């Protein structure tokens, strides 16, 4: 079964096309990450999925329900966690959950049981009567998750969920998302510009300049590069070294920042020939296995800045 279906999605802001024919599907129970830089179209896509805005064309279906023609029904089937906090800092954790339940017509014993489950699931029971504003950033994010999942929606959609969190809180939140998927079968879709968030996902879609540049499991995307990554720091200008590489060794390199990057099988065997052919031109050279960062550069020609 498909939890989220995006088909030929396009959106314009005046003359600028923010989304250009984006399409993908997410199966029930998957953890799917949309990876891309700020300005690449992630926020626009998130707003459309969460029914905050309508696309210029194309469709989005949540559990088979069109988000444009039937937005209220679609909202009932997904929990949404925004990048900016959407909890009231002056209310307690319990009060935030209770009022959110009212929005979904939850009341009485059903609401109380739902709140108890949400508090226990995210380790918030001891903090139930604390004002949200007194909690750490990581705990506030847990309250956001508890609130979004209170009505037990089959789909959870998150926009940059670890934004502003320290590394420990970020790891804990990612572990919570994995547990949700594995224990409760919740489908999780998140947008991110962080490789570590994409790496723990079942599938990754690389969104660049409004288009889906690549999609697949992290392992498949990395394996598709089919070799090692050779990184060279030039003593002079990298463009000059690139021309020397082409002329003397017949090798094409890509300039990334102040370095040259070459994708090559068994790249370590090429290093001696490189140093011998370019004496006095190479400051440093390193060889490594590809990562998602390399996949992003391979598919877009640009580096994803943190």
N, C-alpha and C positions, 0 to 999 in steps of 0.2 A: 504494500500500500504506500501511496505517496502522501507525505505530510505537507510538502510545499512544492508548488509547481509554478515556475516563472517562465513565461513564453514571450519572446521577441519584445522585451520591455524597452521602451524609449521614453525619454523625458527631456524637455527643453526649458531652459531659463532664458527667454528672449531668443537671441541668435545662437546661444551656446547650447550644445547638445550634451547633457550630463550623462545620459545613458543611451547606448547605441546598439540596440538589438540584443540585450542580455537575455539568456535563457539557460535554465538549469532546473533540476529536480532534486529533492531531498527525501529519501525513504524514511518511513517511520522508524524511530529508534536510533537514527544516525546523529552524530555530532558533526556539523558542517560549518566550516569557517570561510568567510569571504575576506580574503587578504588583499590589502592594497593601501596606497598612500592616501593621505588627506587630499581631498580634491579629486579623487579617482572615481567617485560615484557611489561609494559605500553608503554615505548618509542619505542620499536621495533614495537609494534602493531600500534602505531600512524604513524610511518614512512611508514609502508606498506599501511595503509589506505590512506595516503596523497600522495601516488605514489612515495615516495622518495627511496624506495627499494622494491625488489621483495621477496616474501616469499620462503622458501625452498619447501613448498608444501601447498595445500589448496587454497581457493579462497576468494576474497573480492569483493563485488559488491556494487557500489554506484548508487542508482536509477536504478538497473538492469544492470549496465555497469561494466564489469570486469576491475579492476584497473591495471591488468598486461597486458592484451592483447589490451586494449583500454584506455591507461592512459590519453591522451589528452582530450578525451570525458568525462572521469570521473572528471578531474580537473575542467572542465567548470561547473560541477554541484555541486561543493563544495567550500566553503571558508575555508581557513586554517589559524589558529592563532598559531604560534609557541611559545614555552616557552621563547626562546631568542627573543629580539626585532627584528622585520623585517620592521621597518620604518627608513627612512633617517633623522637623527636628524638635518641636515643642511638645509633641505627643509621645507617649511611651510606645515601645515596640508593640505591645498588646493593642493599644488604641489605633495605631496605624493599620494593623491587620484587620481589626474589627471594622473600621470604616471602609477599608477596601472590600471586605466581604459584602457590606451593604450595597456597594455598587453593582455587585453580581447577584443581588437579590438573595443572598445567603442570610439566614437568621436562625435563632433558636439553637437547639442541640447540634444541628448540622454545622453551623458556624463555629460553635465552641469546639467540636471535634476537629474541624479543619484547622483551626488556630493551634490547637494542641499538637496536631501532626506537624504543622509547619514549624512551630517552635522547636520541637524535638528533632526534626530532620536537620535543621541547621544549627543545632546546639545553642539555641537562644532562650531556652526555658529559664535559666537563672537570671537572664537580663530582661525578662518580659515586662517588668514594671519600671525599667530605666527609660529616661527620655532618649530618643534616638540621637539627639544632638550631643549627648555625652559619650557616645560610643566611638570606637576607632573606625578608621575608614574601611577596614576589612569587615568589621561587624555590621556597619551600615549597609555594605554591599550584600551581606547575608540577609538583612532585613528586606532589602529590595527583592532578592530572590524568593524569600518566604512569601512576600506579598504577591508577587507575580504568579506563584504556583499555588496560592491558597485555593482557587477554584478548580485545581487539578486539570489544567488545560493539557492537551496532548502535545502542543508545540510551545517552546520557549524561544523567544527572539531577543537577542541582546546586542546593544550597540556599544562597542569598545568597553566590554564589561570590567576590565581591570584598570581602566584609566585612573591615574592618581594614586594607585595602591603601591605599597612597597613590595619588594621581591617576594617576601615571605607570604604576605597577604595575597599576592597574585597567584602563587603556587597553590595556596589553600583553596582559592576560588575555582581554579581550574580543576582541582581534585573534586570539588563539590559538583561541578558540571559533569565530570566523568561518572560520578556515582549516580547522579540523576538519570543519566542515560542507561547505565548498567542495571541499577536496582529498580527504578520506576518505569523504565522504557520511554522516558520523555525524549522527544525529538528536540535537539538544541541547534539553533542557527545563530552564529555570532559574527559580527564584523570586527576586524582587527587590523592593525598595522604592525603587530608584533609576531615575529617568527615562532616564538615558543608557544603562543596560543594556537597558531595554525598547526604546529607539529603534533599536538595531542589530539587533533581532530581525526575523524574517520576519513573525511574527504575535504579537499581544499579547492576553492575557486579563486583564481588570481584575477582581480578586477583592476584594470589599468586604463585610464583615460576613457572610462565609460563602456569598456568592452571586456568580455571575459577572455583573457589571454590563454588560460590553461585551467583544466579541472581534472582532479583525480585524487587518489590516496597520496599522502606524503611520500610513501615509499615509491610508488609508481612514477610520480613526478620527478623524484631525484634520479631514479634508475633511467629515465628517458634521456637524460643528458649523456649517458653512455661513456663516461670517462672520468679522468681526474681534472682538477682545477689547478692550473699553474698561474700563480700571481707574481708579477715582476715589478719591482720598484726601480725606476730608471734613475741614473745619476743626473742626466739632463732632462729635457722635456720629453714626456712619454710619447708624443707624436713622432719625434725623431727616432726613438727606439722602435716604434711600430714600423716605420719605413725600413729600418735596417733589418728587422726580422723578416719582412716581406722580401727584401732584395737578396739577403744572404742565405736565408733558410727556407724561403717559400712558405712561411707560416703567417697566418692572419691572426691578429690579436685585437681585442676590444679595449678601448680606454675607459676605465671606470675610476672617476676621481683623478688621483695622481698616479694610478697604477695601470698596468696592462694585465689583461686576463685572457688566458688561453684554455680552451677545453680540449683535452687530448688523452687518449688511452695510454696507460703506462707512462705518465708524464715524467716520473722520476728518471726514466732512462734518457729523456731528452735534455735534462739539465746540463750534463757535461758538454754536449754539443753547443748548447746555448751560450755557456760561459766562454767556450773556446772561440766561437764565431764573433762574439761581441765583447772583446776585452776592454775593460775600463768604462763600459756602458751600463752595467748592472750593479745596483747598490744592494739589492736583496731579492731572493727568489724563494718561494715556498710552494709546496705541493700538498693538496688535501683532497679528501673525498667531497663530492658535491653535497650541498645542504639546500634547504628551501630558499635561502638567500640567493644561492647560485641559480636555482630554478627561476626565481623572479627576474634576475638579470638576464638569464638565457631567453626568457619569453618576452621581456619588455625592453631589453637594452638599457635598463636604468637600475640604479641601486635603490632599495627600499630603505629610506632613512627612518631610524627609530623615533 
